[in-house]
């Protein structure tokens, strides 16, 4: 099963990494992109807590990078929020 919203978030973060202002941001964004790509195809989807931690880390990066990268990060966060609406719990 593929979780399309998480796959989309991963794609947005790849675009953000390309537009990132420095190599540290680029690496962190690629790492988050890889993690979301894995979660998109895992046997079980991630819980709210894991997604909230990822979203918070993305907030930090978005505040420190280029506007183009920040826009792609916001798009990724929108995709994560869309997925979270389908998850039971909080």
ABEGO torsion letter per residue (X at the ends): XBBAAAAAAAAAAAAAAAABABAAAAAAAAAAAAAAAAAAABABBBBAAAAAAAAAAAAAAAAABBAAAAAAAAAAAAAAAAAAAABBEX
